[in-house]
Amino acid sequence: MTEPEADLIIRRIYWLALGFGLAGIVIYFGLQGWRPAAGFALGALGSIGNLWLFEWLTRSIVPAPGVETPQKPWQAGIFVTRYIVMILVGYAIVKTLGVNALAVILGLLTSTAAVLTSTVLEVLQNFFVSRSSH
């Protein structure tokens, strides 16, 4: 996979995460009101932030071809700490807004849904391209 292809896939994941986040906010607002929608929105925002942090850490740990980067052990600490922070933020959202935890948890899974959808799209695209070349 080339660098431009990887950048395209990452960009698609961000767009899918944004789309799932907006769809979830609209659905929660329509079905349960503004509080669950706000809980979902904050969860989705945390999920997209977690996705960005994961991408940033990955790009800073894995050097570009031909470039040597110094070891940064504090980044490994951030990699692990982000899950603890996500749990604490989710708990604070539930307690502050008084919403059902399910709305926040589903919001936190927004980027996971985007990654899974992007993977399925990539597999289907490769399947149909390989079938058309035979």
C-alpha positions as CSV (number, residue, x, y, z in Angstrom):
1,M,0.0,0.0,0.0
2,T,1.4,3.4,-0.9
3,E,1.3,6.5,1.2
4,P,-1.4,8.2,-0.9
5,E,-3.6,5.1,-0.6
6,A,-3.1,5.0,3.1
7,D,-4.0,8.7,3.4
8,L,-7.1,8.2,1.4
9,I,-8.2,5.3,3.7
10,I,-7.6,7.4,6.8
11,R,-9.5,10.3,5.4
12,R,-12.4,8.0,4.5
13,I,-12.4,6.7,8.1
14,Y,-12.7,10.2,9.5
15,W,-15.6,11.0,7.1
16,L,-17.3,7.8,8.0
17,A,-16.9,8.5,11.7
18,L,-18.3,12.0,11.2
19,G,-21.2,10.6,9.3
20,F,-22.0,8.0,11.9
21,G,-21.7,10.6,14.6
22,L,-24.1,13.0,12.9
23,A,-26.5,10.2,12.1
24,G,-26.5,9.0,15.8
25,I,-27.0,12.5,17.1
26,V,-30.0,13.0,14.8
27,I,-31.5,9.6,15.7
28,Y,-31.0,10.1,19.4
29,F,-32.5,13.6,19.3
30,G,-35.5,12.4,17.3
31,L,-36.2,9.4,19.5
32,Q,-35.1,10.5,23.0
33,G,-34.4,14.2,23.1
34,W,-31.5,16.5,23.5
35,R,-29.8,15.0,26.6
36,P,-29.2,11.5,25.0
37,A,-28.2,13.3,21.8
38,A,-25.7,15.4,23.7
39,G,-24.3,12.3,25.4
40,F,-23.9,10.6,22.1
41,A,-22.4,13.7,20.6
42,L,-19.8,14.0,23.4
43,G,-19.1,10.3,23.1
44,A,-18.6,10.6,19.3
45,L,-16.4,13.6,19.8
46,G,-14.3,11.6,22.2
47,S,-14.2,8.7,19.8
48,I,-13.0,10.9,16.9
49,G,-10.5,12.5,19.2
50,N,-9.2,9.0,20.2
51,L,-8.9,8.1,16.5
52,W,-6.9,11.3,15.9
53,L,-4.6,10.5,18.9
54,F,-4.1,7.0,17.7
55,E,-3.2,8.2,14.2
56,W,-0.8,10.9,15.7
57,L,0.9,8.3,18.0
58,T,1.2,5.8,15.1
59,R,2.8,8.4,12.8
60,S,5.2,9.6,15.5
61,I,6.3,6.1,16.5
62,V,6.6,4.6,13.0
63,P,9.2,6.6,11.0
64,A,8.7,7.6,7.4
65,P,10.8,5.6,4.9
66,G,14.5,6.7,5.2
67,V,14.0,8.8,8.3
68,E,15.2,7.7,11.7
69,T,13.2,8.9,14.7
70,P,14.4,8.9,18.3
71,Q,12.6,6.6,20.7
72,K,10.0,8.4,22.7
73,P,8.8,6.2,25.6
74,W,6.4,8.8,26.9
75,Q,4.3,8.2,23.7
76,A,3.8,4.6,24.7
77,G,2.5,5.9,28.1
78,I,0.0,8.2,26.2
79,F,-1.1,5.2,24.1
80,V,-2.1,3.3,27.2
81,T,-3.4,6.3,29.2
82,R,-5.9,7.3,26.5
83,Y,-8.1,4.4,27.4
84,I,-8.2,5.4,31.1
85,V,-9.0,8.9,30.1
86,M,-11.8,7.7,27.7
87,I,-13.4,5.7,30.6
88,L,-13.2,8.7,33.0
89,V,-14.6,11.1,30.4
90,G,-17.4,8.7,29.6
91,Y,-18.2,8.4,33.3
92,A,-18.2,12.2,33.7
93,I,-20.5,12.7,30.7
94,V,-23.0,10.2,32.1
95,K,-23.0,11.7,35.6
96,T,-23.0,15.4,34.4
97,L,-25.7,15.1,31.8
98,G,-27.7,12.4,33.6
99,V,-28.1,10.4,30.4
100,N,-28.3,6.7,29.9
101,A,-24.7,5.3,29.6
102,L,-25.7,3.5,26.4
103,A,-25.9,6.7,24.4
104,V,-22.3,7.6,25.5
105,I,-21.0,4.1,24.9
106,L,-22.5,4.0,21.4
107,G,-21.0,7.5,20.7
108,L,-17.6,6.2,21.8
109,L,-17.9,3.3,19.3
110,T,-18.3,5.7,16.4
111,S,-14.8,5.4,15.1
112,T,-14.9,1.7,15.6
113,A,-17.9,1.5,13.3
114,A,-16.1,3.7,10.8
115,V,-13.0,1.5,10.8
116,L,-15.1,-1.6,10.3
117,T,-17.1,0.0,7.5
118,S,-14.0,1.2,5.8
119,T,-12.5,-2.3,6.0
120,V,-15.6,-3.9,4.5
121,L,-15.6,-1.3,1.7
122,E,-12.0,-2.0,1.0
123,V,-12.5,-5.8,0.9
124,L,-15.5,-5.4,-1.4
125,Q,-13.6,-3.0,-3.6
126,N,-10.7,-5.4,-3.9
127,F,-13.1,-8.3,-4.6
128,F,-14.9,-6.6,-7.4
129,V,-11.6,-5.2,-8.9
130,S,-10.0,-8.7,-8.9
131,R,-13.1,-10.3,-10.4
132,S,-13.3,-7.7,-13.2
133,S,-9.6,-8.3,-14.1
134,H,-10.2,-12.0,-14.7
